[in-house]
Structure formats: structure tokens, C-alpha cells
């Protein structure tokens, strides 16, 4: 895996490389001559170490960002290890072979801190986007036919803000739950997750469209569909009976109904390129080519190109933000950096099973990183146990269910019935 791919957050596990570097550092302890205490190389390492240590202590992360706090603590642990070699009064000397390894570890820490700062900035800009998105959807609720101008303005702002971003980790949430918890303090709303999922989907679609010509034609349509694809959830409220008790409803029925409700709600949104496809795309964003999707279980010929693209983007984020499907109900756990790579691997394997359009999935994955698709092919071929040996599907597979016991028993009544049948046949 290339170094550029290793630095892409939420696609590959860089912590594994850092662990390998420490193993190599200990191996090279006695293999070459020591650097002089006043050497230029050692001086640069000590300056970098001092700057990183100070910057890490100055990071002020809110308690809601639990994942970022964990990353900051891990950076501090690695800095304490480096202190043994780079402190003004070190306990371990540095050899010539160890110098580039320590430099690489410090570069990793610098990238880690940069990512933490990006996530802190992302949480702030997300609050602004959520406010604009909520205002833009007010007309959808109050008017039969509404103008998309507010949504188009939000899309233009996202394009202007994201045009300089070159890594998915710069706009994908480290943890959707953490972002939601922090944003809820400024914007109290029980349906906040619907808007956050929409924003992340729209930004991911724009990122892919910048790198794939085939996606550019439908970029505006897919971004609006991404912003609004889960709006049907807002129409689903828990109902109560006359005594104020919540009525029992099958969660799967509620989940499978939101695409249709969202499409019906957005039927009057017109005035942008591809607006006639909006309701179709939103109603089909959970459909799969093999007919196992919902709500209607459509097959290959019934799914349009735009619907296939939005479905792939939604599926990737669904896997990234919901680790239950990747961790087999808690049986297996992962490093945080591994989750998005595991989601990409799951999406790749599902496409090879015929659930998603292979061409669309390959375009999507190669847009995230040029070498990612090839890495996934090799990982799937060798069944790398580090990334994932097997995924557990949330959808129940009837073919693998236990066979129910027989509904009859070989008792006296059954024997008597068998004798009567035998005598009747002799007659």
C-alpha cells in the first residue's frame, strides 16, 4: 500500500504502520554507530518533537468528541515513547538507522494532529450547514410546489468550501454520534441525524464527482438527493393511543417505509437539472440489483443509473457509521482507522455478489483513492484476517436458518393412519 494511501484517514489503518516502525526501531538499536549529541539530524528531530508535544497539549477538544480525545491520548502516548530518544536528557541514544524511523513516526504524529484539527473545524462548519439545510427544507413541508433556490445556494457553498479538499478524511465524520451530540447543544433537534447524514452524503458525492467524469453530469441532482434522501424519517413519528401509550410498531416496517415517504414529500421540488428524477432516485436509494433491497425489492432493469450511484454512496456511509454490521454484533472489534477501509471492503464484496453495480462501485472506490480498488482486490483474494474475514449481514438469510422441527410425531395415531392407508391401497 502506497504512502499516500496510508495517510488517507478512514480508508487505511495508519496505526499499524506506526507499530511496525517501533518494532523496527528496537531492531536497529545496535546495528550502526550512534549520532553525535550535537548533530544536525538529531537537532531537527528534537525540535519537531518539542513542537508536536506543545501542540498536542494546546489542543482543546470538547468532551463530546470522544473519538478525537482517544486519538489525542494516543498521540501523547507515542510522544512519551519518543521522549526516551529525543528528550534533552535522553535515556536512549539514536543510531544512524534509527534516525529516519523516528522522523517517520513524528510525521505520522503530525498527520494525526492535523486530522484532529480538521475534525474540530468540520464540526463547526457542520453546524452552519445544518442551520441552512433546516431552513431550506421548510418550504418542502409547507408548499405543494417549492423552489430549490435555498438548496442550490447550500450546494454552491459546499462546492466552494470543498473544492480545496483532497482527502476523504477532511469531510467525513470521525464519528457521526459524536458530531450529533456536539451539534445538538447548539441546534436542539430530535431529527438532527437525518440532516447530518444528508450533509455527509452530499459532500461525498461532490468529492467523487470531482474525480469521475461520469458522475459530473448528475452531480447537482445527486447532491440534492443526498441532502434529502432520508427526509422521509421526519414523517415517521411514534403514535400513541388514547391512554398516551406508544403503539407497538415493527421497526423494519418503519425503516422500509421512509424512502417512499421521502419521495412523496419531495414530489413538488422542481427547478434544477434532473429534477424529474428526484423522486425516483430517493425512493430507490436502498434498492439492490439482486432484489434484496427495500422498499419494493426492485431488480436490475428497474434501477436507473442515478439511483445506483446514490445507493452506493449511502451504503458506504451506512457501513462506516454503523459498526454493528462490520463487527458481527461485537464479536470482533477494530481500530477506528480501520472502519472505513472495512466498509469499502464490504461494499466491494457485496458488488461482486451482484448486490450493487460493479462499474459504479469501482468508480466510487477509485475516486476515494486511486490505489484503493487494487488493494481491496488483493485483500479479498487473500482474505486478509486483519481487515475482515467475514461480514455478518443484517438481513436474515433464510437459506441459513435452522430447519424447524417436524410438525408430526411417530405416535400411535400416526401408525394407525399409516395402516389405514396401506389397507386402502390393497383394496
C-alpha positions in Angstrom: 0.0 0.0 0.0 1.4 3.4 -1.0 2.3 6.0 1.5 -0.3 8.4 0.1 -3.0 5.8 0.6 -1.7 5.1 4.1 -2.2 8.8 5.0 -5.9 8.9 3.9 -7.9 8.8 7.1 -10.8 6.3 7.3 -9.6 4.3 4.4 -6.5 2.5 5.7 -5.1 1.8 9.2 -2.0 4.0 9.7 -1.7 2.9 13.3 -0.5 -0.4 12.1 2.4 1.2 10.2 3.4 3.1 13.4 3.5 -0.1 15.4 5.7 -1.7 12.7 8.1 1.3 12.9 8.5 0.9 16.7 9.4 -2.8 16.2 11.9 -1.8 13.5 13.3 0.9 15.8 14.1 -1.5 18.5 15.7 -3.9 16.0 18.1 -1.2 14.8 19.2 -0.2 18.2 22.7 -1.8 18.0 23.1 -2.1 14.2 25.0 1.1 13.5 27.0 3.9 15.1 25.4 6.5 17.3 24.5 10.0 16.2 26.5 12.7 17.9 24.6 14.7 20.5 25.2 17.9 18.6 24.4 16.5 15.1 22.1 18.4 12.8 19.8 15.4 12.2 19.3 14.9 15.9 18.7 18.6 16.5 15.9 18.6 13.9 14.3 15.6 15.4 14.3 17.2 18.9 12.8 20.5 17.5 10.0 18.5 15.8 9.3 16.5 18.9 9.2 19.7 21.1 6.8 21.4 18.7 4.5 18.4 18.4 4.4 17.9 22.2 3.4 21.6 22.7 0.8 21.5 20.0 -0.8 18.3 21.4 -1.1 19.9 24.9 -2.7 23.0 23.4 -5.5 21.1 21.7 -8.7 21.8 23.4 -11.2 19.1 22.5 -14.8 19.2 23.8 -15.9 16.2 25.8 -18.5 15.2 23.1 -15.7 14.3 20.7 -14.8 11.0 22.4 -13.0 9.6 19.3 -10.8 12.7 19.0 -10.0 12.6 22.7 -8.9 9.0 22.2 -6.7 10.0 19.2 -5.1 12.8 21.2 -4.4 10.4 24.0 -2.7 8.0 21.6 -0.6 10.8 20.2 0.5 11.7 23.7 1.5 8.0 24.4 3.7 7.9 21.3 5.3 11.3 22.3 6.1 9.8 25.6 7.9 6.9 23.8 9.8 9.4 21.7 10.8 11.2 24.8 13.2 8.3 25.6 15.2 9.2 22.5 14.6 13.0 21.9 14.4 14.5 25.4 17.1 17.0 26.3 18.5 14.3 28.6 17.5 11.1 26.8 17.8 7.6 28.3 18.4 6.0 24.8 20.8 7.1 22.2 19.9 7.3 18.5 21.7 5.4 15.8 22.0 6.4 12.1 19.5 3.7 11.1 17.0 4.9 13.8 17.0 8.5 12.7 14.8 8.1 9.6 12.4 5.8 11.6 12.0 8.4 14.3 11.4 11.1 11.6 8.7 8.9 10.0 7.0 8.4 13.4 7.0 12.2 14.0 5.5 12.7 10.5 2.8 10.3 11.5 2.0 12.2 14.7 1.9 15.5 12.6 -0.6 14.0 10.3 -2.6 12.7 13.3 -2.8 16.2 14.8 -3.7 17.7 11.5 -6.6 15.3 11.2 -7.8 16.1 14.7 -7.8 19.8 13.9 -9.7 19.2 10.7 -12.4 17.3 12.5 -12.7 20.1 15.1 -13.2 22.5 12.2 -15.6 20.2 10.5 -17.8 20.1 13.5 -18.0 23.9 13.5 -18.8 24.2 9.8 -21.4 21.4 10.0 -23.4 23.4 12.5 -23.7 26.2 9.9 -24.7 23.7 7.2 -27.3 22.1 9.4 -29.0 25.5 10.0 -29.1 26.3 6.3 -30.4 22.8 5.4 -33.2 23.1 8.0 -34.3 26.5 6.6 -34.1 25.1 3.0 -36.4 22.2 3.9 -39.1 24.4 5.4 -40.8 25.1 2.1 -40.9 21.4 1.4 -43.2 20.9 4.4 -45.4 24.0 3.8 -45.8 24.2 0.0 -47.1 21.8 -2.6 -44.6 23.2 -5.2 -41.5 24.8 -3.9 -38.4 26.4 -5.3 -35.0 24.8 -4.8 -33.1 28.1 -4.6 -32.1 27.7 -0.9 -30.9 24.1 -1.5 -29.0 25.3 -4.6 -27.3 28.0 -2.6 -26.3 25.5 0.1 -24.9 23.2 -2.7 -22.9 26.1 -4.1 -21.5 26.9 -0.7 -20.5 23.2 -0.2 -18.8 23.2 -3.6 -16.8 26.4 -2.8 -15.8 25.1 0.6 -14.8 21.6 -0.5 -13.1 22.4 -3.8 -9.7 22.6 -2.0 -10.2 19.3 -0.1 -8.2 16.4 -1.4 -8.7 13.6 1.2 -12.0 12.0 2.3 -10.9 12.3 5.9 -11.3 16.1 5.6 -15.1 16.0 5.3 -16.1 12.5 6.5 -17.2 12.4 10.2 -14.8 10.6 12.5 -18.0 9.6 14.5 -21.5 10.5 13.4 -22.7 10.1 17.0 -20.0 12.5 18.4 -20.9 15.1 15.8 -24.6 14.7 16.5 -24.0 15.0 20.3 -22.0 18.2 19.9 -24.3 19.8 17.3 -27.4 19.1 19.4 -26.1 21.5 22.1 -26.2 24.4 19.6 -29.2 23.1 17.5 -31.6 21.0 19.7 -33.5 18.8 17.3 -34.5 15.2 17.7 -34.1 14.6 14.0 -30.6 16.0 13.8 -29.1 12.7 12.5 -31.3 13.0 9.3 -29.6 16.3 8.4 -26.1 15.2 9.3 -26.4 12.0 7.2 -27.7 14.2 4.3 -24.8 16.6 4.5 -22.1 13.9 4.7 -23.7 12.1 1.7 -23.9 15.3 -0.4 -20.2 16.1 0.3 -19.1 12.6 -0.5 -21.0 12.7 -3.8 -19.3 16.0 -4.7 -15.9 14.6 -3.9 -16.5 11.6 -6.2 -17.9 13.9 -8.9 -14.7 15.9 -9.0 -12.7 12.9 -9.8 -15.1 10.9 -12.1 -16.4 12.5 -15.3 -19.3 10.0 -15.4 -20.6 11.5 -12.2 -20.2 15.2 -13.1 -23.3 15.3 -15.3 -25.6 14.3 -12.4 -23.6 16.0 -9.6 -26.3 18.6 -8.8 -29.1 16.1 -8.8 -27.3 13.6 -6.7 -26.2 16.3 -4.2 -29.8 17.4 -3.7 -30.9 13.8 -3.4 -28.1 13.2 -1.0 -29.1 16.1 1.2 -32.8 15.0 1.3 -32.6 11.2 0.9 -33.6 10.5 4.5 -36.2 13.2 4.8 -38.9 10.6 5.0 -37.7 9.8 8.5 -39.1 13.1 9.6 -42.6 12.0 8.6 -42.4 8.9 10.9 -43.4 9.7 14.4 -44.2 7.3 17.2 -48.0 7.3 17.5 -49.8 7.0 20.8 -53.2 5.6 21.8 -55.9 7.3 23.9 -54.1 6.5 27.1 -50.8 8.0 26.0 -49.0 4.8 25.5 -46.8 4.3 22.4 -48.2 1.8 19.9 -46.0 -1.1 19.1 -44.7 -0.9 15.5 -42.3 -3.2 13.7 -39.0 -1.3 13.3 -38.4 -2.9 9.9 -41.7 -1.6 8.6 -40.8 1.9 9.6 -37.3 1.6 8.1 -38.6 0.3 4.8 -41.2 3.0 4.5 -39.1 6.1 4.7 -37.8 6.1 1.1 -41.4 6.2 -0.3 -42.5 8.8 2.2 -39.5 11.0 1.3 -40.1 10.7 -2.4 -43.8 11.6 -1.9 -42.8 14.6 0.2 -40.3 15.9 -2.4 -42.6 15.4 -5.4 -43.2 19.2 -5.8 -39.5 20.2 -5.7 -38.7 21.5 -9.2 -36.4 23.9 -10.9 -32.9 22.3 -11.2 -31.3 20.0 -13.8 -32.6 16.4 -13.5 -35.5 17.4 -11.1 -37.8 14.8 -12.8 -35.5 12.0 -11.5 -35.5 13.2 -7.9 -38.4 11.2 -6.5 -37.2 8.1 -8.4 -33.7 8.4 -7.0 -34.8 9.0 -3.4 -37.4 6.2 -3.4 -34.7 3.7 -4.7 -31.7 4.7 -2.6 -32.0 1.4 -0.6 -32.7 -0.9 -3.6 -30.2 -3.5 -4.7 -29.6 -5.1 -8.1 -30.4 -8.6 -6.8 -33.8 -7.6 -5.5 -32.9 -7.9 -1.8 -33.3 -4.1 -1.2 -36.3 -2.2 0.0 -39.0 -0.9 -0.1 -40.1 -2.6 -3.3 -37.3 -5.2 -3.9 -36.6 -3.9 -7.4 -34.2 -5.7 -9.7 -31.5 -4.7 -12.2 -33.6 -3.4 -15.1 -35.9 -1.3 -12.8 -33.0 0.7 -11.3 -31.7 3.8 -13.1 -28.1 4.9 -13.2 -28.6 7.8 -10.9 -30.3 5.6 -8.3 -27.4 3.2 -8.4 -24.9 5.9 -7.7 -26.8 7.3 -4.7 -27.4 3.8 -3.4 -23.7 3.1 -3.4 -22.7 6.3 -1.6 -25.5 5.7 1.0 -24.3 2.1 1.5 -20.7 3.1 2.1 -21.7 5.7 4.7 -24.1 3.3 6.3 -21.3 0.8 6.8 -18.9 3.4 8.0 -21.2 5.0 10.5 -22.8 1.7 11.8 -20.1 -0.6 13.0 -22.6 -3.3 14.1 -22.7 -4.8 10.6 -18.9 -4.8 10.4 -18.1 -6.1 13.9 -20.6 -9.1 13.9 -22.6 -7.8 16.8 -19.5 -7.0 18.9 -17.7 -10.3 18.3 -14.8 -8.5 16.5 -13.5 -5.0 17.1 -11.4 -2.7 15.0 -9.2 0.3 15.3 -11.0 3.4 14.4 -8.9 4.0 11.3 -9.9 0.5 10.0 -13.6 1.1 9.9 -13.8 2.9 6.6 -11.4 0.5 5.0 -13.6 -2.3 6.2 -16.7 -0.5 4.9 -15.0 -0.2 1.5 -14.1 -3.9 1.5 -17.7 -4.9 2.4 -19.1 -2.7 -0.3 -16.6 -4.2 -2.8 -17.6 -7.8 -1.8 -21.3 -7.0 -2.0 -20.9 -5.6 -5.5 -19.1 -8.9 -6.6 -22.1 -10.8 -5.2 -24.4 -8.8 -7.5 -25.9 -6.5 -5.0 -24.6 -3.3 -6.4 -23.5 -2.1 -9.9 -19.8 -3.1 -10.2 -19.0 -0.2 -12.5 -20.5 2.3 -10.1 -18.7 0.7 -7.1 -15.4 0.7 -8.9 -15.8 4.3 -9.9 -16.7 5.2 -6.3 -13.8 3.4 -4.7 -11.2 4.5 -7.1 -12.4 8.1 -6.6 -11.7 7.8 -2.9 -8.1 6.8 -3.7 -6.5 5.7 -6.9 -4.9 2.6 -5.4 -7.7 1.6 -3.1 -9.5 -0.6 -5.6 -6.4 -2.7 -6.2 -5.8 -3.0 -2.5 -9.3 -4.3 -2.0 -8.9 -6.8 -4.8 -5.8 -8.2 -3.2 -7.3 -8.1 0.3 -10.4 -10.0 -0.8 -8.2 -12.5 -2.8 -6.1 -13.4 0.2 -8.9 -12.9 2.7 -6.7 -10.8 5.0 -7.8 -11.5 8.6 -6.7 -8.0 9.7 -9.3 -6.2 7.6 -12.2 -8.6 7.8 -12.5 -12.4 7.3 -16.3 -12.4 7.0 -19.1 -9.9 7.3 -22.3 -10.6 9.0 -25.4 -9.4 7.1 -28.1 -7.6 9.0 -30.6 -9.1 6.5 -31.6 -12.6 7.6 -30.6 -15.3 5.1 -33.5 -17.8 5.1 -31.2 -20.5 3.5 -29.0 -20.5 6.6 -31.7 -20.6 9.2 -32.2 -23.7 11.3 -34.7 -26.2 9.9 -37.8 -26.2 12.1 -38.7 -29.5 13.9 -41.3 -31.6 12.1 -45.0 -30.9 12.9 -45.8 -34.5 13.5 -44.6 -37.3 15.7 -44.5 -41.1 15.2 -47.0 -41.9 17.9 -49.9 -44.4 17.9 -52.2 -42.2 15.9 -49.6 -41.8 13.2 -49.1 -45.6 13.0 -52.8 -46.2 12.8 -53.1 -43.7 9.9 -50.3 -45.4 8.1 -52.0 -48.8 8.4 -55.3 -47.5 7.1 -53.5 -46.0 4.1 -51.8 -49.3 3.4 -55.1 -51.3 3.6 -56.8 -48.8 1.3 -54.1 -49.3 -1.3 -54.5 -53.1 -1.2 -58.2 -52.8 -1.9 
